[in-house]
Amino acid sequence: MAMTPAAHSARRADQQLEIKSRAVRIALVGGAIAVAFTAVSLQLVRLAMKGQHENLLVAAAAPVSSTYSRPDIVDRNGRLLASDVPLPSLYADPKRVPSVDETLEQLSSVLPGIATPELRRLLSDKARRFIWIKRRMSTALAERIHALGLPGLAFRNELARSYPQGRFAGHLLGHVNGQNRGVIGLERYIDEQGGVRLVPTARVNTSPPVRLTIDAAAQFAVEEELRAAMARYQTVAATGVVMDARTGEVRAAASVPGVDPDEPTELLDKARMNRLAGDVYELGSVFKVFTIAMALETGLVGPSTIVDVTQPLKVGRFTIRDFHPARRPLTVTEVFTKSSNVGAGRLALEIGQERQQAMLKALGVLTPMATEAGVIVHPKLPQPWGKAATITVAYGHGLAVAPLQFAASAAALVNGGIVVKPTLITRPDALAYAASGARVLKPSTSAAIREMMRLNVTSSGGSGRRADVPGYEVGGKTGTADWAQSGRYNGKSVINSFLAAFPIREPRYVVLVTLFDPKSTTASSRKPHRTAGLNAAPTAGQIIARVAPLLGVRPVNRGVRARFGQK
């Protein structure tokens, strides 16, 4: 049946109303879902932000993951002396440590003494997100701690400096701090030269090693002989240096008792101070090599010139005498070999104050000096430097210098007259570079000094005869001086030195041995004998006998060469 127009219009109106009602219901449901979804999303964002915030707190509290990477240090032959190694360090997030007491109890089973009140306080502070517990431990120890399974504790690798030879060359190598930065010695020099790298992880440095002039075998021999001398002569300390007379390259340098680079607190021990470069001393009659060289260089005297030493030398209220007074005038050579203070003093007066100072300055005795291991303590000059000081400086009193500086300055006396600077880092052009140094003495003056040094070892009355080593033509000069401590002499302590060069005809090496407060060593006399000829000279001889073959110096005598397997 056909629908009337009125009925059709009513039905269409009902359909449109149904569509609108359904749209409203869909909109309401969709809105409710949207609100619910939004609420859930916001909660998820809040949770995510909370976790991120916690992570940021931990990141802000934890140390930066970067560390300083250092190159290896090797001796001149490539023997490893210092290297970086990655080691585990233990840290904690206190907020994630459920039980401080239980954690410390279990840790103490592996790390005795770790449960300090301070660590307990830090672990109990839940506002903290990072604290160190123990840094740079062995892998084996870290594995034992890891096996405990303690919540809130974890490891990260850090670079640590390792010195595989222990105390070997400790004063030269120096020390690094907790960030693996050099703070003293050669380690500091490496930093100053830009040799360290900031790396994002504990990554070992792959740059070429720093190659030293030190010969490890010679260094070991020198340290061992110095320790033996300390025991034999009951000294409080001893120093020794072996230096290439032509280039200034140091083959061995030691001050004993030594220090362990892994134990920085030892640097605070006065008994272990670096006496080779870290303090200055009056060295006594070894200074006469300078005085006689000056007198020869200026043309005032020759080796055979006569000097009257029969009477003491008086200056103001001071009277200068010889330890073994001569009853006749001496030649300049005899002033050297018999170590006459009076003779050296008279020569100094002929030289004059101005020329004396100028020559000592030109030789490097009075000027600041340094090596790659650090600045050598500056010399202490007499104040005022008048007539009395001019005389006393001539035989090694009134002017205090570091033994290393003295040895470097003395090299010019035996190498033909060329000033050299002490160095610990190898360079390919060492000989050419050294040859460009300033000339301060004529070759003839240097030759005359070498001859006197040899006579002092070979002649029956020479003070250095106990330093002789068959086959190596050792020359040298002794020195004994009262030891001024805290600004005064106690009349009991002495410093004994022996300056040597070998082979004396064409010296390759200069050696200086210094013994601090040696005791009497001879039973041949009831009077105590503590002069350098009895202790410092034989110690130098022992060092030369050991290091000469190691450094490739051929003995002059064929029989000695055969003993060392040399042709």
C-alpha positions as CSV (number, residue, x, y, z in Angstrom):
1,M,0.0,0.0,0.0
2,A,1.3,3.4,-1.0
3,M,2.5,5.7,1.8
4,T,1.0,9.0,2.0
5,P,3.3,12.1,1.8
6,A,2.6,12.9,5.5
7,A,3.6,9.4,6.6
8,H,6.8,9.5,4.6
9,S,7.9,12.7,6.2
10,A,7.2,11.4,9.7
11,R,9.3,8.2,9.0
12,R,12.2,10.3,7.7
13,A,12.2,12.5,10.7
14,D,12.3,9.4,13.0
15,Q,15.4,8.0,11.1
16,Q,17.3,11.3,11.4
17,L,16.6,11.4,15.1
18,E,18.0,7.9,15.5
19,I,21.2,8.8,13.6
20,K,21.7,11.8,15.8
21,S,21.1,9.8,19.0
22,R,23.6,7.2,17.9
23,A,26.3,9.8,17.1
24,V,25.8,11.3,20.5
25,R,26.3,7.9,22.1
26,I,29.4,7.2,20.0
27,A,30.8,10.6,20.9
28,L,30.2,10.0,24.6
29,V,31.9,6.6,24.5
30,G,34.8,7.9,22.4
31,G,35.3,10.8,24.8
32,A,35.3,8.5,27.8
33,I,37.9,6.3,26.0
34,A,40.0,9.3,25.1
35,V,39.9,10.6,28.6
36,A,40.9,7.1,29.9
37,F,43.7,6.8,27.4
38,T,44.9,10.3,28.2
39,A,45.0,9.5,31.9
40,V,46.9,6.3,31.2
41,S,49.3,8.1,28.9
42,L,50.0,10.8,31.4
43,Q,50.7,8.2,34.1
44,L,53.1,6.4,31.7
45,V,54.8,9.7,31.0
46,R,55.1,10.5,34.7
47,L,56.6,7.0,35.3
48,A,59.0,7.4,32.5
49,M,60.0,10.9,33.6
50,K,60.5,9.6,37.1
51,G,62.8,6.8,35.9
52,Q,64.6,9.2,33.7
53,H,65.0,11.6,36.6
54,E,66.4,8.9,38.8
55,N,68.8,7.9,36.0
56,L,69.8,11.6,35.7
57,L,70.5,11.7,39.4
58,V,72.8,8.7,39.2
59,A,74.5,10.1,36.1
60,A,75.0,13.5,37.8
61,A,76.4,11.8,40.9
62,A,78.7,9.3,39.1
63,P,82.1,10.4,37.8
64,V,82.5,11.2,34.1
65,S,83.3,8.0,32.3
66,S,86.4,9.5,30.5
67,T,89.9,9.0,31.9
68,Y,93.4,10.0,31.0
69,S,95.4,7.6,28.9
70,R,99.2,7.7,29.1
71,P,101.9,6.4,26.8
72,D,104.3,3.6,28.0
73,I,107.7,4.5,29.3
74,V,110.6,2.3,28.2
75,D,114.4,2.4,28.8
76,R,116.8,3.0,25.8
77,N,116.6,-0.7,24.9
78,G,112.8,-0.9,25.1
79,R,112.4,-2.5,28.5
80,L,109.0,-1.5,30.0
81,L,109.2,0.8,33.0
82,A,105.6,2.2,33.2
83,S,102.3,1.4,31.5
84,D,98.6,1.9,31.8
85,V,96.4,-1.1,32.7
86,P,92.6,-1.1,33.1
87,L,91.5,-2.2,36.6
88,P,88.0,-2.5,38.1
89,S,86.8,0.0,40.6
90,L,83.9,-0.8,43.0
91,Y,81.1,1.8,43.6
92,A,77.6,1.8,45.1
93,D,74.2,3.5,44.6
94,P,73.1,3.9,48.3
95,K,69.5,4.2,47.3
96,R,69.6,0.7,45.9
97,V,71.4,-0.9,48.8
98,P,68.7,-2.7,50.8
99,S,70.7,-3.4,54.0
100,V,73.8,-1.4,54.9
101,D,74.7,-3.8,57.7
102,E,74.4,-6.9,55.6
103,T,76.3,-5.3,52.7
104,L,79.2,-4.2,54.9
105,E,79.3,-7.6,56.7
106,Q,79.6,-9.5,53.4
107,L,82.1,-7.0,51.9
108,S,84.3,-7.3,55.0
109,S,84.8,-11.0,54.3
110,V,86.6,-10.0,51.1
111,L,87.9,-6.5,52.1
112,P,88.9,-6.6,55.8
113,G,88.6,-3.2,57.4
114,I,86.3,-1.7,54.8
115,A,83.4,-1.2,57.2
116,T,84.5,2.2,58.4
117,P,82.1,4.6,60.1
118,E,82.5,7.0,57.2
119,L,81.5,4.4,54.6
120,R,78.6,3.3,56.8
121,R,77.4,6.9,56.9
122,L,77.6,7.3,53.2
123,L,75.8,4.1,52.3
124,S,73.0,5.1,54.8
125,D,72.5,8.4,53.0
126,K,69.7,7.4,50.5
127,A,69.9,10.9,48.9
128,R,73.3,9.9,47.4
129,R,73.3,8.0,44.2
130,F,77.0,7.3,43.8
131,I,79.9,6.6,46.1
132,W,83.3,5.0,45.6
133,I,84.0,2.0,47.8
134,K,87.4,0.8,46.5
135,R,89.2,2.0,43.3
136,R,91.5,0.1,41.0
137,M,91.6,-3.4,42.5
138,S,92.9,-6.6,41.0
139,T,90.6,-8.6,38.7
140,A,90.8,-11.6,41.1
141,L,89.6,-9.4,44.0
142,A,86.8,-7.9,41.9
143,E,85.6,-11.4,40.9
144,R,85.3,-12.4,44.6
145,I,83.2,-9.3,45.3
146,H,81.0,-9.9,42.3
147,A,80.3,-13.4,43.5
148,L,78.7,-12.0,46.6
149,G,75.9,-10.7,44.5
150,L,75.3,-7.5,46.6
151,P,72.5,-5.3,45.3
152,G,73.3,-1.7,44.6
153,L,77.0,-2.4,44.0
154,A,78.8,-2.4,40.6
155,F,82.1,-2.0,38.9
156,R,83.6,0.2,36.2
157,N,87.1,0.0,34.7
158,E,89.6,2.8,35.2
159,L,93.1,3.2,33.9
160,A,95.8,2.7,36.5
161,R,99.5,3.3,36.1
162,S,101.6,0.2,36.6
163,Y,105.3,0.2,37.3
164,P,106.4,-3.4,36.7
165,Q,110.0,-2.8,38.1
166,G,108.8,-1.6,41.5
167,R,111.1,0.9,43.2
168,F,113.3,0.9,40.1
169,A,114.2,4.5,39.1
170,G,111.3,5.7,41.3
171,H,112.6,9.3,41.7
172,L,113.0,9.7,37.9
173,L,109.7,8.2,36.9
174,G,107.7,10.2,39.4
175,H,104.0,9.6,40.2
176,V,100.5,10.1,38.9
177,N,97.3,11.1,40.8
178,G,93.9,9.4,41.0
179,Q,93.0,10.8,37.5
180,N,96.1,9.3,36.0
181,R,97.7,12.7,35.5
182,G,101.4,13.1,36.1
183,V,102.2,15.2,39.2
184,I,106.0,14.8,39.5
185,G,109.0,13.4,37.7
186,L,109.0,12.2,34.1
187,E,105.2,11.5,34.4
188,R,104.6,15.2,34.8
189,Y,106.9,16.0,31.9
190,I,104.8,13.7,29.7
191,D,101.7,15.7,30.7
192,E,103.4,19.0,30.0
193,Q,104.4,17.9,26.5
194,G,100.8,16.9,25.7
195,G,101.5,13.2,25.9
196,V,98.2,12.2,27.6
197,R,94.8,11.8,26.0
198,L,91.3,12.2,27.4
199,V,89.5,9.0,26.3
200,P,85.8,8.1,26.8
201,T,86.6,4.6,28.2
202,A,89.5,2.9,30.0
203,R,91.3,2.5,26.7
204,V,95.0,2.0,26.7
205,N,97.1,4.6,24.9
206,T,98.5,3.3,21.6
207,S,100.8,6.2,20.9
208,P,104.6,5.4,20.7
209,P,106.3,4.9,24.0
210,V,108.5,7.6,25.7
211,R,112.0,6.2,25.3
212,L,114.5,7.2,28.0
213,T,118.2,7.5,27.9
214,I,118.3,5.3,31.0
215,D,119.8,1.8,30.5
216,A,117.8,-0.5,32.8
217,A,120.7,-2.9,33.4
218,A,123.1,-0.1,34.3
219,Q,120.4,1.5,36.5
220,F,119.8,-1.7,38.4
221,A,123.6,-2.1,39.0
222,V,124.0,1.5,40.3
223,E,121.0,1.1,42.7
224,E,122.3,-2.2,43.9
225,E,125.9,-0.9,44.5
226,L,124.6,2.2,46.3
227,R,122.5,0.0,48.6
228,A,125.5,-2.1,49.3
229,A,127.6,1.0,50.1
230,M,124.9,2.2,52.5
231,A,125.1,-1.1,54.4
232,R,128.9,-1.3,54.2
233,Y,129.6,2.2,55.4
234,Q,126.5,2.7,57.5
235,T,125.4,5.8,55.6
236,V,122.0,7.5,55.9
237,A,121.8,7.9,52.1
238,A,123.7,7.6,48.8
239,T,123.4,9.0,45.3
240,G,125.0,8.0,42.0
241,V,124.8,9.1,38.4
242,V,126.4,7.7,35.2
243,M,126.2,10.3,32.4
244,D,127.5,10.3,28.8
245,A,130.2,12.9,28.9
246,R,129.7,13.9,25.3
247,T,125.9,14.3,25.1
248,G,124.7,14.7,28.7
249,E,122.5,11.6,28.3
250,V,121.9,10.0,31.7
251,R,122.4,6.2,31.6
252,A,121.7,5.7,35.3
253,A,120.7,8.0,38.2
254,A,119.7,7.0,41.7
255,S,119.1,8.3,45.2
256,V,118.8,5.6,47.8
257,P,116.7,4.9,49.8
258,G,114.5,5.0,46.8
259,V,110.7,5.4,46.4
260,D,108.0,3.3,44.8
261,P,106.0,5.1,42.2
262,D,103.0,3.1,43.3
263,E,103.3,4.5,46.9
264,P,103.1,8.3,46.7
265,T,103.2,8.7,50.5
266,E,106.9,7.6,50.4
267,L,107.6,11.0,48.7
268,L,106.8,12.6,52.1
269,D,109.4,10.5,53.9
270,K,112.5,12.7,54.3
271,A,114.8,9.7,54.5
272,R,113.7,8.9,50.9
273,M,114.1,12.3,49.4
274,N,115.8,12.7,46.1
275,R,119.2,13.9,47.2
276,L,120.6,13.7,43.6
277,A,118.5,16.7,42.4
278,G,116.2,17.7,45.2
279,D,118.7,19.4,47.6
280,V,122.1,21.1,47.5
281,Y,125.3,20.3,49.4
282,E,128.8,21.4,49.8
283,L,130.7,18.7,48.1
284,G,134.3,19.4,49.2
285,S,137.5,18.8,47.3
286,V,135.8,17.5,44.1
287,F,135.5,21.2,43.4
288,K,139.2,21.5,42.9
289,V,138.8,20.1,39.4
290,F,137.1,23.4,38.6
291,T,139.6,25.5,40.4
292,I,142.6,23.9,38.7
293,A,140.9,24.0,35.3
294,M,140.3,27.7,35.7
295,A,144.0,28.3,36.6
296,L,145.1,26.4,33.6
297,E,142.6,27.9,31.2
298,T,143.6,31.5,32.1
299,G,147.2,30.7,31.6
300,L,148.2,31.6,35.1
301,V,149.9,28.3,35.7
302,G,150.8,25.0,34.0
303,P,150.7,21.5,35.5
304,S,154.3,21.8,36.7
305,T,154.0,25.3,38.2
306,I,155.2,25.4,41.9
307,V,152.7,26.4,44.6
308,D,153.8,27.1,48.1
309,V,151.6,25.2,50.5
310,T,154.0,24.9,53.4
311,Q,152.2,27.5,55.5
312,P,148.5,27.7,56.4
313,L,146.5,30.3,54.5
314,K,145.0,33.0,56.7
315,V,142.0,35.1,55.7
316,G,140.7,37.5,58.4
317,R,140.0,35.4,61.5
318,F,140.0,32.1,59.5
319,T,143.0,29.8,59.0
320,I,142.9,27.3,56.2
321,R,145.1,24.1,56.6
322,D,145.6,20.9,54.7
323,F,144.3,17.6,56.0
324,H,147.8,16.1,55.3
325,P,150.1,19.2,55.4
326,A,153.0,19.1,52.9
327,R,156.5,20.0,54.1
328,R,157.5,21.3,50.7
329,P,156.0,23.3,47.8
330,L,153.8,21.3,45.4
331,T,153.3,21.4,41.7
332,V,149.8,22.2,40.4
333,T,149.4,18.5,39.6
334,E,150.4,17.6,43.1
335,V,147.9,20.1,44.5
336,F,145.3,18.1,42.6
337,T,146.5,14.6,43.6
338,K,147.3,15.4,47.2
339,S,144.1,17.5,47.5
340,S,145.7,20.6,49.0
341,N,143.2,23.1,50.3
342,V,146.0,25.7,50.8
343,G,147.1,25.2,47.2
344,A,143.6,25.5,45.8
345,G,143.0,28.6,47.9
346,R,146.2,30.3,46.6
347,L,145.3,29.5,43.0
348,A,141.8,30.9,43.5
349,L,143.3,34.2,44.8
350,E,145.4,34.3,41.6
351,I,142.3,33.7,39.5
352,G,140.3,36.4,41.3
353,Q,136.7,36.6,42.4
354,E,135.2,37.8,39.1
355,R,136.9,35.3,36.9
356,Q,136.1,32.5,39.3
357,Q,132.4,33.4,39.3
358,A,132.4,33.8,35.5
359,M,134.0,30.5,34.9
360,L,131.7,28.6,37.2
361,K,128.7,30.3,35.6
362,A,129.9,29.3,32.1
363,L,130.4,25.7,33.2
364,G,126.8,25.6,34.5
365,V,127.6,25.4,38.2
366,L,125.8,28.6,39.2
367,T,122.9,28.8,36.8
368,P,119.5,27.1,37.1
369,M,119.4,23.6,35.6
370,A,116.7,21.1,34.9
371,T,116.0,17.7,33.3
372,E,112.8,16.2,32.0
373,A,112.3,14.8,35.5
374,G,112.0,18.3,37.0
375,V,113.9,21.3,38.0
376,I,117.2,20.7,39.9
377,V,117.3,22.7,43.1
378,H,119.1,25.9,42.5
379,P,122.7,26.3,43.8
380,K,123.1,28.1,47.1
381,L,125.8,30.8,46.7
382,P,127.9,32.3,49.4
383,Q,126.7,35.7,50.7
384,P,128.7,37.8,50.5
385,W,131.1,36.4,47.9
386,G,134.3,38.1,49.0
387,K,137.9,37.1,49.5
388,A,137.1,34.4,52.1
389,A,134.4,32.9,49.9
390,T,136.7,32.9,46.9
391,I,139.1,30.7,48.8
392,T,136.6,28.3,50.3
393,V,134.7,27.8,47.1
394,A,138.0,26.7,45.5
395,Y,138.0,23.6,47.6
396,G,134.2,23.0,47.7
397,H,132.9,24.9,50.8
398,G,130.6,27.8,50.9
399,L,128.9,26.9,47.7
400,A,126.2,24.2,47.7
401,V,125.0,22.4,44.6
402,A,122.9,19.4,43.7
403,P,125.1,16.3,42.8
404,L,123.4,15.9,39.4
405,Q,124.2,19.5,38.5
406,F,127.8,19.1,39.6
407,A,128.2,16.0,37.4
408,A,126.7,17.7,34.4
409,S,129.0,20.7,34.8
410,A,132.0,18.5,35.3
411,A,131.4,16.7,32.0
412,A,132.9,19.7,30.2
413,L,136.2,19.3,32.0
414,V,136.8,15.9,30.5
415,N,135.0,15.9,27.1
416,G,137.3,18.5,25.5
417,G,135.6,21.6,27.0
418,I,132.0,21.5,25.6
419,V,129.1,22.3,28.0
420,V,126.4,19.6,28.0
421,K,122.9,19.6,29.5
422,P,121.7,16.5,31.4
423,T,118.8,14.8,29.6
424,L,116.7,11.7,30.2
425,I,114.9,11.5,26.8
426,T,116.5,10.0,23.8
427,R,117.0,12.0,20.7
428,P,118.3,10.7,17.3
429,D,120.8,13.5,16.9
430,A,122.2,13.5,20.4
431,L,125.9,13.7,19.4
432,A,125.3,16.4,16.8
433,Y,123.2,18.4,19.2
434,A,125.8,18.1,22.0
435,A,128.5,19.2,19.6
436,S,126.7,22.5,19.2
437,G,127.1,23.3,22.8
438,A,129.3,26.2,24.0
439,R,133.0,25.7,24.4
440,V,134.3,26.9,27.8
441,L,137.7,25.2,27.9
442,K,140.5,24.7,25.4
443,P,141.0,21.0,24.5
444,S,144.5,21.2,26.0
445,T,143.0,22.3,29.4
446,S,140.6,19.3,29.3
447,A,143.5,17.0,28.4
448,A,145.5,18.2,31.4
449,I,142.6,17.7,33.8
450,R,142.2,14.2,32.5
451,E,145.8,13.4,33.0
452,M,145.6,14.7,36.6
453,M,142.5,12.6,37.3
454,R,144.3,9.5,36.0
455,L,147.4,10.2,38.2
456,N,145.1,10.6,41.2
457,V,144.0,7.0,40.7
458,T,147.3,5.4,39.6
459,S,149.9,7.1,41.8
460,S,150.8,5.7,45.2
461,G,149.8,8.9,47.0
462,G,146.7,9.5,45.0
463,S,143.4,9.8,46.9
464,G,141.4,7.9,44.3
465,R,143.5,4.8,43.9
466,R,140.7,2.5,45.3
467,A,138.5,3.5,42.3
468,D,140.8,1.9,39.7
469,V,139.2,-0.8,37.5
470,P,141.6,-2.9,35.4
471,G,141.2,-2.3,31.7
472,Y,139.0,0.8,32.0
473,E,141.5,3.6,32.7
474,V,139.5,5.3,35.4
475,G,140.4,8.9,36.5
476,G,138.9,10.7,39.3
477,K,138.9,13.2,42.2
478,T,137.8,12.7,45.8
479,G,135.9,15.1,48.0
480,T,135.1,15.2,51.8
481,A,133.1,18.0,53.3
482,D,131.5,18.7,56.6
483,W,127.7,18.2,56.3
484,A,125.8,21.4,57.1
485,Q,122.4,20.5,58.5
486,S,119.8,23.0,59.6
487,G,122.2,25.8,58.7
488,R,125.1,24.6,60.9
489,Y,127.9,22.1,61.1
490,N,127.8,19.5,63.9
491,G,131.4,18.5,63.4
492,K,130.4,14.8,63.2
493,S,128.7,14.3,59.9
494,V,130.5,14.4,56.5
495,I,129.5,14.1,52.8
496,N,132.0,12.1,50.7
497,S,132.1,12.2,46.9
498,F,134.0,10.8,44.1
499,L,134.0,12.2,40.6
500,A,135.2,9.7,37.9
501,A,135.6,9.5,34.2
502,F,136.4,6.6,32.0
503,P,138.1,5.6,29.8
504,I,140.2,8.7,30.7
505,R,142.0,9.1,27.4
506,E,138.7,9.5,25.5
507,P,136.1,9.7,28.2
508,R,132.7,8.2,27.4
509,Y,131.1,8.5,30.8
510,V,131.2,10.6,33.9
511,V,130.3,9.0,37.2
512,L,129.6,10.8,40.5
513,V,129.0,8.9,43.8
514,T,128.0,10.7,46.9
515,L,127.7,9.1,50.4
516,F,126.0,10.9,53.2
517,D,127.4,10.5,56.7
518,P,129.5,7.4,56.2
519,K,131.1,5.8,59.3
520,S,134.6,4.7,59.9
521,T,135.6,1.7,57.7
522,T,139.2,0.9,58.6
523,A,140.8,-0.9,61.5
524,S,144.3,0.0,60.4
525,S,144.3,3.0,62.7
526,R,142.7,3.9,66.0
527,K,141.7,7.2,64.6
528,P,138.5,7.1,62.6
529,H,138.9,7.5,58.9
530,R,135.9,8.7,56.9
531,T,137.5,10.3,53.9
532,A,136.1,9.8,50.4
533,G,139.1,7.7,49.3
534,L,138.0,5.0,51.7
535,N,134.4,4.7,50.7
536,A,133.1,6.9,47.8
537,A,136.1,6.0,45.6
538,P,135.8,2.2,45.9
539,T,132.0,2.5,45.4
540,A,132.6,4.3,42.2
541,G,135.0,1.7,41.1
542,Q,132.4,-1.1,41.8
543,I,129.8,0.8,39.7
544,I,132.2,1.3,36.8
545,A,133.3,-2.4,36.9
546,R,129.6,-3.4,36.4
547,V,128.2,-0.8,34.1
548,A,131.2,-0.4,31.6
549,P,130.6,-3.8,30.0
550,L,126.8,-3.2,30.0
551,L,127.3,0.1,28.2
552,G,129.6,-1.4,25.5
553,V,132.8,0.2,26.7
554,R,135.7,-2.0,25.5
555,P,138.5,-2.6,28.0
556,V,141.9,-1.3,27.0
557,N,143.7,-4.5,28.2
558,R,143.2,-7.6,26.0
559,G,143.1,-9.9,29.0
560,V,140.2,-7.9,30.5
561,R,138.4,-7.9,27.1
562,A,138.7,-11.7,27.0
563,R,137.2,-11.9,30.5
564,F,134.1,-10.1,29.2
565,G,134.0,-12.1,25.9
566,Q,135.1,-9.1,23.8
567,K,137.7,-9.1,21.0
